[in-house]
Amino acid sequence: MAAPKASVRPLWSGWWWRYLLLDGVAAALAWTTLFLFRKTVIEPRRFGMDIDTTPDENFWLAVVLVPLFWWSVYALMGMYADVRRRHRGLEVRQVIRASAIGGVVLFFALLLDDVTQTHVDHYQTLGVWLGSHMGLTLSGRWFWTSKVVGHVQSGAWAFTTILVGRKEDNAQFLQELEETPGHAGWEVLASMSEAELEADLGKLGRWLDEHALDRAVITTTVSKREAMLGWVAVLEGKGVELLVVPGAFDYMAGTVRSTNLFGIPLVNLSRTGLGPGMKALKRFVDIV
């Protein structure tokens, strides 16, 4: 029922470059759209004559540097880390947030001093650029993320999981899981009962050391068992995503972030700490 830790690289580990490539292409195309808009609409309006649309050195320099800027922003937001956990809602939120912040920064750095007839030209320039940037980036990411979600829900990239709790709670969770449309996205490797862990809590730690695991689900409401604090400590120490079946108090207290995975209401107790991007930045600063 349980498989040892695999030494092979997971299939999804190389997918980050697909996102990287499409983000670069989207950024370059959005900048090209901006360039053409300025040359065919904004500048003719200002100077009263047709403007040559032949790309110059500044255009080609920007086509190289602007994607580098966006790659840095996306990397700091963790948008290339662990692509298997990405979903379409997350793409929409992060792309809009990144575009709003990064776009305004680039606009003030590169475009604010442009000669224009009125302030409306500035607003139109910013709107065309950000609109094309968000549209192109979201279209590409939506395509790849749909494939990622499909791989997860088909079971090809399933999340390896262990169930911890009372025997009857583990069985009930498995039954509910089988009734959900996305059950293939969960690969339950093992389940450990409350009786087993009360006899030997170290068994859980040893099992985690020997197996590759993505998630641990505590199927018994945490508030009912003080002994579960020990389980939580062991699981958190191994760095797995920790999910619990919530009780009414958990929802009313609002002290944890609740989520809904494939139709099963769960509470995420994982302490996120620094995001993937900030961890990479911290590591870079430490080395330098």
N, C-alpha and C positions, 0 to 999 in steps of 0.2 A: 504493500500500500504506500510505502514511502520510498523515495528515490534519493540516492546520495547526491551531494553537490556535484554539479556538472562543471567540467573544465572547459567545455566548448563555449565560444562566444554566442550569446543569444541572437536570434535572427534580427531582432529590432535594434541591436546596438549600432548598426551602421546606417540607420535611417535618418540620422540627424543631418547628413550631408544633403539629402533630398530637400529638406526644409531650407537649409543654408543656400542651396543653389537657386531655389525658386524665389527666396527673399531677395537675393541679389538681382535676379532678372526683373522682379517686380519693381524694385527700387530704381533700377536703370530705366525701365520703361516709363515709370511715373515721372522721372526727371526729364525724359525725352518729351513726354506729353506737355510738361510745364514749359520746356524750351520752345516747342512749336506754338503753344498758346501765347506766349509772350511775343514771339516773332510775327504771328499772324493776326493777333487781336490787340494786345496791350500797346506795343510800340508803334504800329501803324496809327492807332488812335491818338497817340501822343504826338507823333511827328507829321501826321497827315500824308504819309507816303508808304508804299510797300517796302518791307524790310527783307533783306536776303536771309533765307532760312538755312543756309549752309552751316553745318556745325563748325565751331571754331575750337581753338585749343582749350579755352575755359570749359566748354561743353564736355569735351572728352575727359578732362581732368575731373570734372564733377561726376561723370558717369563711373569713374573709378572710386572716388573718395566717398560719395554719398552712400553706396552700398556698404562700404566699410563702416560708416557711422551706424547704419541700421543694424548691421550684424552685431556691433558692440552693444547696442541698446537691447536687442533681443536676447543676446547671450546673458547680459546682466539680469534679465527678467526670467532666466531659466527656460527659454523657449526652445532650446536645443537639447535639454537634458531629459532623459527617460521618456522618449516619445510615446512609449506604450501607454502612459497615463494621460495622454492628451485627448481632449474631446472637443466637439465643435463649439460648445458654449464657451469653453476656455479660450479657444482661438479668437472668437468674437471679442471677448472682454479684453484680452491682452493686446490684440492688434489695435483696437480702438484706443486703449490707454497709451500704448507706445507711440502711435501715430500722433495723438493729441500733444503729448509732451515733446517727443523728438521733432515733430514737424514744426512746432512753434520755435523751438531752439534753432533749427536750421534756417527757418524763415528770417528770424532776427539776425542771424549770423551772415546769411548770404544774400537775402533778397530785399531787406528793408530799405536799402539805399538805392534801389532801382529807380530810375526816372519814370514817374507816372504822371498822368494828368490829374487824377483825383485819388482820394483814399479808397474809393470803390475799386480801383484797379488792384490795389493791394489785397483787398478782401477777395476779389475774384481770383487773383493769382493763388492765394493761399487755399481757397476752396477747391479750385481745379486740381492743384497739386495733391492736397490731402485726400480729396475724393478719389482720384486715380490711384494714389498709393494704397489707400485702404482697400479699394475694390480689387486691385490686382493681387495684393498680398493675401487678402481673405479668400479670394477665389482659388489660388494655388494651395493655400494651407487647408482649406475646406476639402479639396480633392484628396490630399495625402492623409489628412486626419480621418476622413471617411474610410479610407483603406485600413488605417490603423485600428479603428473601432471594429471594422469587419473582421480583421484578424483576431482581435481579442474575443469578440462574441462568438466566433466560430470555434474557439478553443485552440487555435494554432498558437496564439500568444497568451494563453490563459495565465492568470495570476495564481501561483502556487500558494496554498493556504493551509493553515492548521486550525482546528477548532479546539477550544479549551473551555470546559465548563462541566456542568452536571451531565451525566450520560443521557438523560432524557432530553435535556436542552440541546445537546449536540445533535441528537436524532431528529428533533423537531426542526432545527435550523436546516439540516440536510434535506428534509422533506419539503420545506418551504422553498429552498433553493432550486430543487428539481422542478418546481412549478412555475418558475420565472423564465421569461424568454431568453435571458442572457446567462443561463446557468452554465453553458459551456465555457464561459469566460473565467470560471472558477475551477481550479484543479485542487481539490481537497486531498492533500497527501496523507493526513493523519488526523485523529481526534484523540484528545487526552481528557479523561474524566477527572472530576473533582477528587474521587477516591484515590486515583493513581498519584496525583500531585500532592495530596496530603501525606501519602506514604513516603514520597520521594520527590521533593520539588526540584532537585538537581536534574531529574530526568528530562525536564523541559529544556533546560539550558544545554544539556548534552545533545539532545535531539536537534536543537537549533544549530549547534556547531557542526553537525554532520550533514545538514540538508540546506539546499538553496531555497529560501522562502521569501515571498513578497508580502504576505499578509497573515495576521493572526486575528481570529475572531473569538472574543470571549462571549459565549452564547448565554451565560447566566448573568442576570442583572448585577452589576458590580456592587450596588448598594446593599445587596442581600448577603454578601460574604466578605467579611474583613480579610479573610485569608487571600482573597483575590488580589489584594495590593501587592503581595509577593509575586503573583503571576505577572502583574503589570510591570513590576520592576524588572523581572527577568526578560520579558519581551521587549521593553523599551531599550534595555541594555544591548540587545542584539540588532537594533536598528530596523526592525520590520514595521510595516504600517499596522497600527493597532486599532482594531475596530471592535465595538461592543454593541450588544443588543440593548437599546435604551429602555429605561423605565420612565414612568410619568414624571418623576421628579427631575430627570435629566433634561426633559424638554422645557419644563417650567423654569428651571434655574437658569437656563441659557448660558451655562458656563463653558460649554464645549460646542464645537462646530458640528452640526449634524449634516448628514448627507444621505442620499438615496441611491444605492448601487443596484442596478438591474432590478428594481422593484422591491428590494429588501431594505427597510429602514434601519440604518445603523448610525452609530456615533463614532466619529474619528477622534481618538484620544492621542494621536501622534503629536509629539512636540516638533513643530516644523523647524524652529530655530532659523538659521540663515538659509536663504534660498540657494539653489544650485549656482546661480550667477554670482551672488555675493560670496559664496564659498570660493569660487574660482578667482574672483577679484582679491579676496583676502589672501589666498595662497600665492597669487602673483606678487602682491605687496610684500608678503613675508619673504619671498625669495629675493626680491629686489632690495 
